[in-house]
Amino acid sequence: MQTLADIPRKWASMIPDKECMVCYSYDEERFTWKQLNDRINRLANALLKLGFKRGEHLAILMENCHRYVELYYATYKTGIIPVPLNFRLHRNEIRHIIEHSDARGLVVGPEKELHEILAAIKPQLKKVRTFISAIERVPGMEYYEKMLEQSTSNEPPVEIKEDDDALLMYTGGTTGLPKGAVLTHRNQVNWIIDGLITSVVFNSTSFNKDDSTLFILPAFHISYWPIILYHFLGLKVVMVRRPDLIQIMQLIEKEKITHMNAVPTVYFWLVNHPDLRKYDLSSIVSFGWAGAQFPHEVLKQCIEVFGPVFTSGCGATEGGPWAQLGFSDHVIEGSELEKDRIKSIGKPTLLCDVKIVDDNGREVKQGEVGEMVVKTKSTMKEYWKDPEKTKKVMKGDWYYTGDLGYVSEDGYIYLKERTADMIKSGGERVYPSEVENVIYKHPSVSEVTVIGAPDLEWGEKVVAVVYLKREFHEKYKENEDSLRNELKELCRKELSGYKCPKVIDFSDQPLPKTVVGKLTRKELKDKYKTAGNK
């Protein structure tokens, strides 16, 4: 397989009757490779009939559904470039992405909220000529299923090459307006191959023909990669519309799921769910995680409950994977060096080179902190219509990640923090995750986010915002100062004085998260720009 377009075509010819897609988004729908490929081809030919041309952009405003997967493959087969949209963004940000991407078409899901967004921004979308309703008939819009009914299932007459653009995916926009990363077929196929080879080497992983993955993360995010990875192997993908803990446990048991990828928050919710023991999760071979550092105290709890099934990878919208932490590195007993490895992102993948460099781009000594830079064929081609930002992060063959870290004596990469998240207090550097890991040791803590807030004396002060486990809400409701003192004392025992939080606040709601469930600091930073001392 040279391109992503080859995946459904190849398997439809080789194993046409094998089930490859199960969707629980709206109804339970099941597809073999032949059925899925037929729908993909009908959609691809329908898009061409509507006048879409190779290289034009098609924006997608939908929640998870098998149609999302069909749209990816149909555009991959025609040379049309999909632009997945984060529907949780403000409508002005969504409008900006559609306009900035020069999208000629927009596919919209059935949810009322999505059509309200469309109604609000449609008059400004001057470049969009075709609007498609994915699941319901809507006046003035093309109807997805009718498009398929009136189309042919023949392979579309378009030749796709590995260096062709395949995807325009916008970043999360945590440090400003989202940037559009242009990814080619070769970028993504390289990502798949690197991930598979590294899994075999690091984890001694072998895939069986009946293996499957439960896909719970948003399809509009780069976290959609498990879909194409497992489909690359001809395996089954089971998709849900949104991550629901009860449904996750039910489907693992019902579908005999072997693999799932999520963010640490999901596993923390699962391991503390009161109904966990009611379900048979024994089919699980691998729980993969990515997108955020896994607080090692929480990870230890998860390993104790689920066993040594955890593995992690590190990458970004702009490309990956960069590093992987294998099963054998997720240990809770052993030497201090071995136990500390769960705090790392692992070792570089086989098809990726990693260096740690200083501000001048010179490689630093082992153990010294610098910026992580990577070289891999998975790295994006460019930022769409933004040569200056492309030039800033792409220097020769090296991509500058913005992540600070160091390489240990045994070759593991430890990330400190992104430069934007690092706190500078009194001239000293404070890494939020280091403080968070200590606070997580208190049995009452469900979630914690540490940020820097302006301080006249120190430049920045360390602020911790804590969300308690349900059973501790009432206990400390009238006695927050007592718990605050306990947490400060815990920090004083394990951290240098300048790293200890000057402010500890308690939230009565779960803490802000990104679309994939990763705790995010952006909202809290804005809120605590004028945080007072306590």
N, C-alpha and C positions, 0 to 999 in steps of 0.2 A: 504494500500500500504506500503510494507516494504522496497522496493528498487526503484530506478529510473526506472529500467527495467519494473516495474509493471504499470507505468503510461499509455503508449499507449496500452498495452495489455488489461488492465481493461476497459478503455473507449471504445476501439474497440468492446468489447463484450457487453457493457451496452448501449452505445449511438452511434452505428456504423455510422449512417447517419448524425450526427451533424458535422458541419464544425468546424475544429480546427486549420487550418493552411492556411494562405494566404500569398503568397510571391510575392513581387514586385521587386525583385532584378534584373531580366533580362526580364522576361515577367510576366504577371499577372497569377499566378498559385494558384489553390484552392484545398484543400484536406479535406475530411471527416476523422473521426477517423479510419474508416475501411481502407480507401485508404492510409492514412499515415502509419498505422500499417503494412499493406501489404508491402509497400516499405521498411520499417524498417526491417521486417523479411527477405525479399529477400536480402537486403544488409548484414544483420547479417550472413545468411547462405552462402552467396557468400564469405565473409571474412573467414569463417571457411574452405570453400572449397579451398581457396587460401593457406591454411596452417597456418593461424594465430591461435595462441593458447592462452588460458586463461592466463592473466598476462602479455602478450606481449604488447608493446606500438605501437600505430599508430598515427603518427604526421599528422596535418591538416594545410595546408597553403592555406587558402581560405578567400574570403570576404563573407559577410552575404548572406545566401541562405538557402532555405528549406533543401537542402542536408546537410548542417552543422548540422541541428537539427536531421536529419536522422542518421548521423554519430554518434552523441552523443548517441542516443537511441540504435542504433545497437551495439555499443561497450558495452553499459551498459547491454544489453541482453546476450552478449557472454563472458563477463569477460575480453575482450580486453580493454586496457586502452587508452583513447584518450589523445593526447598531442596537444592542440590548440596552434598555433604559431602566434605571433604578426608579421604580414607581413610588418609592418612599421619599424621594427628593421633593422639594418645593416645586410647584408647577412652573415657576419662572426658571428654575434650574433645568427642568425637563425641556421646556421650550428652548432654552439656550443650547442644549445638546443637540436637539433636532435641527435647529437652525445652523449651528456650527458645523454639524456633520454633513450638511447639504443633502439631507435625506429626501428622497423623491417619493417615498411611501411610508405609511405608518400602520402597523397592525396593533389592534387594541383588544384586550380581553373583555370578558362580560361584566366585570365588577362595576358597580355604580360609581365608585370613587374614581375609577379610571376614565369613565365617560364624562364625569364632571370635569376632570383635568382637560380632556380633549375639548369639551365645549368652551372652556375658558381660554385655551391657547390657540384653537383652530384658526381664528381670523388672522393670526400673526404668522402662520406657517405658510408663507408665500411659495416656498419651493416644493412643498409636498403636493403631488398631483393625484395620489391614490390613497384612499383610506380603506382599511380592511377590518371588518369585525370578525373576530376569531371564532366565536362560539354561538352567538345569537344574531339573528337578522336585525339589522339596524338601517332605517331609511337613509339613503344618501351614501351608504358604504357598501363596498364589495363584501360578499358573504363567503367566508373561508370554505365551508363545506360545499357550497354550490360551485366554487371555483374548481374544487377537486372533482366533483361529479361531471363537470363539462370538459374535463381535461383528459389527456392520454397518459398511460402509465409507462410509455416508452422512455428510455434514458434520454435526458435533454441533450440536444446536439451542440454541446459546448465542451471544448477541450480545456481542462484545468491543469495548470503546472504548479510544481511545488513552491516556486517563488512568487506566485500570484498572491495578492492581498486576500485574506480570508475573513478577517474580523476587525471591526472598529469598536473597541471596548473602552469606555471612559472610566477613569480612576474614581476612587471614592470621594475626592474633593475635600479631604479633611484639612488641607492647608490652602484653600482657595477654590476657584472654579475647577470642575473636573477637567482632566486632560485626556484626549483621545489617543489611546495606544493602538497603532496599526500592527496587527499580527498576521503573518503570512501562513500558508499551509505548512511550510517547512518549519516555522517556529513551533507550531503546535504539535506536529508529528514528532519533532525532536523532543519536545517536552514529554510526550507519551512514552517514547522509547527509553529516554533517560530514566523516567520514573519506574518503568517496568524492570529494566536491567538492574538499577540500583536496589530495588525491592528484592530481587532474586539474590543479589550479592550480600546485602546487609541483613536481610531477614530470612534468607533461605526459603523464600516464598515460592510455592508452586500453585498455579491456578488450575482448578478442575472445571470441566465442561459445565457443571451445574452450579458453579459459583454465581453470586449475584451481589449487587450493591444497592443499598437503600439511599436514594438521593433526596436529601432534606434541605439543602442550601439553595439560595436563589439562583435560578438559571441565568439571570442577567449579569451575574458576577463571574469573575474568573474561576471561582470555585465550581463552575460547571464542568471542570476538567474530568471528574470521575466518569461522567457520561461517555465522553469520547474514549477514555482509557479502557473502560470495560467493554464498550462496543468494539473497540479496536481488537479485542480478544474474542469477539463473538459472544460475549456474556450478557446476561440479563440485567437491565436497569429497572428498578422499582422506584417510581417517583410519587411524591406527595406535594400537595399544593403549598402547604406551610408546615413548619416543624411543630408537631403536637406530640407531647411525650407519651401519652397513652397510645396514640396511633403508631408511633415509632416502635413501642414494645409489642403491640399487637402484630405489626407487619413483620418484625424480625421472627416472631414465632410462626405466623401463618405462612410466609413465603420462604422460610428457612434462609434468611439473609446471612451471608458470610462476611460481607464488608460494609462498612459505613464510614463516611468522612464527615467531620463536624468541627466546630470550634470548641475550645475547652469548656465554655459555659454550658453547652448542651450536656456534656458528660457529667458535669457537676450537678445539674438538675436531675439527670437520670439516677445517679448514685444515691441521691437523697430523696427520691420519689417514694412515697409510702406504699405504692403498689408494685414496686420493682419485683418482689419475690413471687408475684402472681403469674409471671410470664416466663416462658422457656426461651432464654437467649443463648442457649448452648451452641447454636449453629455459628455464632460469630467467631470468625478467624482473626479479623483485624478491625480495630477501631482506630481510624486515622484522624489526626488532628492537625490543624494549621491555622494561620491567620492571627494568632496572638500567642504570647508566652503562656505556658500552662503553669500556674502557681504550683510549685513542687509539693506543697503540703496537700493541695487538692488532688494532684496526680497520684500521690501515694495512696490516698483514700480510694481512688478509682481502681488502682491496680490491685489493692487488697480485695475489692469486691468482684471485679471482672476478670482478674488474672493478667498474665503477661501478653496482652493482645494489642497493646498500644504502639503506634508508630507515628512519626510526624515528618512532614516535609516543609520546606521553606521556599517561598517564591513571591511573586507580585503580579499585578495586572500586566506589567511590562515584560514579564517572562519568568520562566522557571523550569524545573525545580533547581534550586541552588544547593540545598543540603538536605540530608535525611538522617533521622535518628531512629535506629532500628529497635526491634523487640528486645534484644539483649541489652540495650542501653537504658531501657525503662525498668530499673531495678530499685527495690526499696531496702534491700539488704546487701551488704558487701563493704568494701573499703570506702572511705570518704570520697576518693577519686571516682569510684564507680557510681556511687549514689549521687554525686554532683552532676553526672552527665545528663540527667533529666532536665537540668537547667539550661542545657545547650540546645542548639538547633541541629547538632550532629556533625557529620563530616561532609565535605563536598560530594555531590553526585558524580558519577563517572564521566558524564559528558559536560561537566561544568568546572571551570577553574575559578578559585576564590583567592583574593588577596585582601589584606588589611593595610590601608595606606594612611599617611598623614595628610595634612592640609595641602601639601605640595604634590600629592600623588605618589610619594615614595613609600615603598613597602616598609612597614615597621617591624621591629623585632618580635619574636614570639612572646606572647604575654602582654604586649603593649596594646593600648586601646587606640583604634583608628576607625576609619570608615570602611565598611565592607564593599568591595567592588567585585563584579563577576564577569566572566567571559563564557558565553554559551550560545549555540545556534538557536536557542529558544528565545533570545532577547528580541523584543519588538523591532520593527523596521524603523519607526519614527513616531513622534507625536503628530497627530493630524493638524496640518496648517500651523505648526508652531516650531519652526527651525531653531529658534533661540533656546527654547526649553529642551529640545532634542540635543542640541549641542552641549547644554549644561550637564546632562546626565550621561551622554554617550561620548566617550573620549577614546577614539580608536575603536578597538574591539571590546573595550571594557565599559560596563554599565555601572554607574555610581548609584548605589542603592539608597543612600541617606541613612543607613543603619550603622550605629556604632557598635563595635565589638572587638574581640581579640581571639587569637588561636591559642589553645592550651598546649602544653608540652606533649600531649598524646594526640594532637591533631584535631580536637573538637573545637567548633566555633561557638563562642558565647557572645550573644548580643546583649549589649547594655541597654540601649534605648535609642530611639530615633533622635536625631539632633534637635528636632522640634519639641520633644517631650522631656529632654534632660533639664533638670533644675539646677540653676547656679545660685547657690546661697552662700553669701560671704566669701565669694571667690572659689568655693569648693563645688565640685560636681556631685549631684545626687541623682541616682538612677531610680525612678519611681518603682520599677518592678522589684528592686531589692527591698524597699520598704514594704511593699504590698505583700511579699512573701512572708515577712515577719508577722504582719497583722493577721494574715490568714491562719496563723497558728492558734489564734484564740477561738475556742469552740463556738462562740456566738456568731462569728462572721460568715455571712453568705457571699457578699461581694464587697470589694474595696477598690477604689480608684485613688491614686495619689497624683497630685498635680503641684505645680508651682504657682504661687500667687504673688503679686507685687508687694514688696515690703520696703519701706523707706530706709530701714537700718541695714538689711541684709541683701537688698536687691530683689531676692525672691525668698519666700518662706515655703516650707513643706506643708501641704494641706492634704489630709486624708478624709475621704468621704466613704462612709460605711453603710451597707445595708445588711441588717441582721437576719438570721434564720428565723423562720416563722415562730418557732417555739420560744424564742428569746424576746420577741417584741413586747409582750406584756411585762415580762420580768424586769426589763430595763426602762419601761415607758416613763416611769416617774423617777428614775434614778440614773439618768444618762451620765451625770458627772462621775458617778462611781465607775461605770464602764469606761468612760473616757480616760480616767486615771489608770485603770487596769491596762488599757491598750498603750498608753504612754509609757508605763512602767515596763511592759513587754518590749517596747522598742528600745528603751534605755538600756535594757539588759543585753541586747543583741546588736545594736547599731551605735555608730559614733554619734556624738551629740548633735552635730550639724545635720545629720540625716533624719533625726527624730522629728515627727510632725509637730509643728507649732500649733496647728489647728486640726481638731478631729471633730467632724460633724456626722450626724446620723440622718439618713434618708428614710422616709416612710414608704418610698417606692423603689422598685428595682432600678439600678443605675443605668445611665444612657449607654446604648449599644449601637454598633454599626448594623448594617442590613444582614450580616452573617452571624450576628450574636456576639461579636467581639466587643468587650468593654472599651468605650472611647472616652478620651479626655477632653475633646473639643468643647462640648457643651458646658462641662464643669469649669474649664478654664475661663470661658466667657462669664460665667456666673460669679466666679471668685476673683475677678479682677479687683474687686474692692472688699474682699473677705476680711472680716475683723478678727482680732486675736481672741482666743478663748483659753 
